[in-house]
Amino acid sequence: MKKALDVSYTPLMDYGAAWDLQKERVKGIDLGERSECLMLLQHPPTYTMGSQRHPEHLLLSREELEAQGIGLYEIDRGGDITYHGPGQLVGYPLLLLDGGANLNLHGYLRNVEQVIIDYLADFGIKSGRKPEYTGVWVGDRKICAIGVKFNKCKHHRGFVTSHGFALNVKAGIEKEGFSGIVPCGIQEFGVTSLEECTGKNFLVEEVAREIIPYFTRVFPYEVQLQAAES
């Protein structure tokens, strides 16, 4: 029998609020007090620095960030600096990974990538992985960044995942947000979006709805749709 997965889509949520909500839910999942979940949402313009942070990869001063209304967070996921903003679908899978002999944390990352690769393939986009880098790539341009944290359980033998993926949907996001950073610390490659690759227009809310069955093909859960987070 498949486990239940609560899935919600929120049009816009402050990054700090979403991060706090993730931490709260990770504890609830560990305690067995709530279901595993997939939070789908958009953030206002925000830069996040992961555990492999390099301040020099942020190309804007604090004053410029404030003037442009861009938030900045130093967070506990893996990876370097990335951008979140309107026009990008962010997904936070909060899943309980069993801590048995078959636990494969590296495999979890590959599975998240596979969800995006499968989704893009149905639009005729040939995407894949790039050696030494996490994420999904179309040629030499990243279309989806992935950075996660594995939270060691206190009441189980495994981990609860947090953070997740950021799929660029709207054209122009690569110039609007990523121009102020060295994305993920990778200087030699660029970024792209679903609209740029297809020449078609997309609504982020539609992409959120469409990607759910691709997620459950890779991660076998029974979806329970939830209301948007407030």
C-alpha positions as CSV (number, residue, x, y, z in Angstrom):
1,M,0.0,0.0,0.0
2,K,1.4,3.4,-1.0
3,K,2.1,6.0,1.7
4,A,0.2,9.2,1.7
5,L,1.8,12.4,0.4
6,D,0.3,15.8,1.1
7,V,0.8,18.1,-1.9
8,S,0.1,21.8,-1.9
9,Y,0.8,24.7,-4.2
10,T,1.2,28.3,-2.9
11,P,1.5,31.1,-5.5
12,L,3.9,33.1,-3.4
13,M,5.6,32.5,0.0
14,D,8.3,34.4,1.7
15,Y,11.5,32.3,1.8
16,G,11.9,32.6,5.6
17,A,8.3,31.5,6.2
18,A,8.8,28.5,3.9
19,W,12.0,27.5,5.6
20,D,10.4,27.7,9.1
21,L,7.5,25.6,7.8
22,Q,9.9,23.0,6.4
23,K,11.7,22.6,9.8
24,E,8.4,22.4,11.6
25,R,7.1,19.6,9.3
26,V,10.4,17.7,9.3
27,K,10.0,17.4,13.1
28,G,6.3,16.3,12.7
29,I,7.2,13.7,10.2
30,D,10.0,12.3,12.4
31,L,7.5,12.2,15.3
32,G,4.9,10.4,13.2
33,E,2.5,13.3,13.8
34,R,2.0,14.3,10.1
35,S,2.2,12.9,6.6
36,E,5.2,13.3,4.3
37,C,4.6,16.2,1.9
38,L,5.6,18.0,-1.3
39,M,5.4,21.8,-1.0
40,L,5.2,23.4,-4.4
41,L,5.4,27.2,-4.5
42,Q,7.0,30.4,-5.8
43,H,9.2,32.8,-3.7
44,P,9.7,36.5,-4.0
45,P,13.2,37.4,-5.3
46,T,15.7,35.7,-3.0
47,Y,19.2,34.5,-3.0
48,T,20.1,31.5,-0.8
49,M,23.6,30.4,0.1
50,G,24.0,26.7,1.0
51,S,26.7,25.0,3.1
52,Q,29.3,25.4,0.4
53,R,28.9,29.1,0.5
54,H,31.3,31.5,-1.2
55,P,30.4,35.1,-0.6
56,E,32.4,36.2,-3.7
57,H,29.7,34.5,-5.8
58,L,27.2,37.1,-4.8
59,L,27.9,40.0,-7.2
60,L,25.7,42.6,-5.5
61,S,26.3,44.6,-2.4
62,R,23.9,44.6,0.6
63,E,22.8,48.1,-0.5
64,E,22.0,46.9,-4.0
65,L,20.1,43.9,-2.7
66,E,18.0,46.2,-0.6
67,A,17.4,48.6,-3.4
68,Q,16.3,45.8,-5.7
69,G,14.1,44.1,-3.0
70,I,16.0,40.8,-3.1
71,G,16.2,38.8,0.1
72,L,19.4,36.9,1.2
73,Y,19.5,33.8,3.4
74,E,22.4,31.6,4.5
75,I,20.8,28.2,4.9
76,D,21.5,24.6,5.7
77,R,21.1,22.8,2.4
78,G,24.0,21.6,0.4
79,G,25.5,23.6,-2.5
80,D,26.5,27.2,-3.1
81,I,24.4,30.2,-4.0
82,T,21.2,30.2,-6.1
83,Y,18.3,32.4,-7.0
84,H,14.6,31.9,-6.3
85,G,11.9,34.2,-7.6
86,P,8.5,34.5,-9.4
87,G,8.5,32.5,-12.6
88,Q,10.3,29.6,-11.0
89,L,8.6,26.5,-9.6
90,V,10.2,25.5,-6.3
91,G,9.5,22.1,-4.8
92,Y,10.3,20.9,-1.3
93,P,9.8,17.2,-0.9
94,L,9.8,16.3,2.8
95,L,10.1,12.6,2.7
96,L,11.1,9.9,5.3
97,L,14.0,7.8,4.0
98,D,14.4,4.5,5.7
99,G,17.8,4.1,7.4
100,G,18.2,0.4,6.5
101,A,20.9,-1.3,4.4
102,N,19.4,0.0,1.2
103,L,19.5,3.6,2.1
104,N,21.0,5.6,-0.8
105,L,21.2,9.3,-0.3
106,H,23.0,9.9,-3.6
107,G,20.2,7.9,-5.3
108,Y,17.7,10.3,-3.8
109,L,19.3,13.2,-5.6
110,R,19.3,11.3,-8.8
111,N,15.6,10.5,-8.4
112,V,14.7,14.1,-7.9
113,E,16.6,14.9,-11.1
114,Q,14.8,12.1,-12.9
115,V,11.4,13.7,-12.1
116,I,12.4,16.9,-13.9
117,I,14.1,15.0,-16.8
118,D,11.0,13.0,-17.4
119,Y,8.7,16.0,-17.3
120,L,10.9,18.0,-19.7
121,A,11.1,15.0,-22.1
122,D,7.4,15.2,-22.7
123,F,7.9,18.7,-24.1
124,G,10.6,17.5,-26.4
125,I,13.4,18.9,-24.3
126,K,16.4,16.7,-24.1
127,S,17.8,17.3,-20.6
128,G,20.1,15.3,-18.4
129,R,22.8,15.3,-15.8
130,K,26.3,16.9,-16.0
131,P,29.2,15.0,-14.3
132,E,30.3,16.6,-11.0
133,Y,27.3,18.9,-10.8
134,T,23.9,18.3,-9.2
135,G,20.8,19.5,-11.1
136,V,19.2,19.1,-14.5
137,W,20.9,20.6,-17.6
138,V,19.9,21.3,-21.2
139,G,23.2,21.2,-22.9
140,D,25.5,23.5,-21.0
141,R,22.7,25.5,-19.4
142,K,21.1,24.6,-16.1
143,I,17.3,24.5,-16.1
144,C,16.7,23.1,-12.6
145,A,18.9,23.6,-9.5
146,I,18.7,20.9,-6.7
147,G,20.0,21.3,-3.2
148,V,18.8,19.2,-0.2
149,K,19.4,18.5,3.4
150,F,19.1,15.1,5.0
151,N,17.8,15.6,8.6
152,K,18.8,12.7,10.9
153,C,15.7,11.4,12.6
154,K,15.5,11.2,16.4
155,H,12.6,8.7,16.4
156,H,13.4,6.6,13.3
157,R,16.6,5.2,12.0
158,G,16.6,7.2,8.8
159,F,16.4,10.7,7.6
160,V,13.7,13.3,6.6
161,T,14.6,15.3,3.5
162,S,14.2,19.0,3.2
163,H,14.8,21.8,0.6
164,G,14.6,20.4,-3.0
165,F,14.4,21.7,-6.6
166,A,14.0,25.0,-8.4
167,L,12.7,24.7,-12.0
168,N,13.0,27.8,-14.1
169,V,9.7,28.2,-16.0
170,K,9.4,31.8,-17.3
171,A,11.7,33.3,-19.9
172,G,13.8,36.2,-18.6
173,I,14.3,34.7,-15.1
174,E,17.9,33.9,-16.1
175,K,18.6,37.6,-16.6
176,E,16.4,39.0,-13.9
177,G,17.7,36.9,-11.0
178,F,20.8,35.0,-11.9
179,S,22.7,38.0,-13.3
180,G,23.5,39.1,-9.7
181,I,25.3,35.9,-8.8
182,V,27.6,33.1,-10.0
183,P,24.9,30.5,-10.0
184,C,25.9,27.5,-7.8
185,G,29.4,28.8,-8.1
186,I,29.7,27.6,-11.7
187,Q,31.2,30.3,-13.9
188,E,31.6,28.4,-17.2
189,F,27.9,27.5,-17.7
190,G,24.7,29.4,-17.9
191,V,21.0,28.9,-17.0
192,T,17.8,28.5,-19.1
193,S,14.1,28.1,-18.7
194,L,11.2,26.0,-19.8
195,E,9.8,28.9,-21.9
196,E,13.2,29.6,-23.5
197,C,13.6,25.9,-24.5
198,T,10.2,25.5,-26.0
199,G,9.2,29.0,-27.2
200,K,5.8,28.5,-25.5
201,N,4.2,30.3,-22.6
202,F,3.6,28.5,-19.3
203,L,1.9,29.3,-16.0
204,V,3.9,28.2,-13.0
205,E,0.7,27.0,-11.4
206,E,0.0,24.7,-14.4
207,V,3.6,23.3,-14.2
208,A,3.1,22.6,-10.5
209,R,-0.1,20.6,-11.3
210,E,1.5,18.8,-14.2
211,I,4.6,17.7,-12.4
212,I,2.9,15.8,-9.6
213,P,2.3,12.6,-11.5
214,Y,5.9,12.6,-12.7
215,F,7.0,12.9,-9.1
216,T,4.8,9.9,-8.0
217,R,6.2,7.8,-10.8
218,V,9.6,8.1,-9.3
219,F,8.5,8.3,-5.7
220,P,5.5,5.9,-5.1
221,Y,3.1,7.8,-3.0
222,E,-0.7,8.4,-3.0
223,V,-1.3,12.1,-3.4
224,Q,-3.6,14.0,-1.1
225,L,-4.1,17.6,-2.4
226,Q,-4.0,20.3,0.2
227,A,-5.0,23.9,0.2
228,A,-2.4,26.6,-0.4
229,E,-0.3,27.6,2.6
230,S,-1.1,30.9,4.2
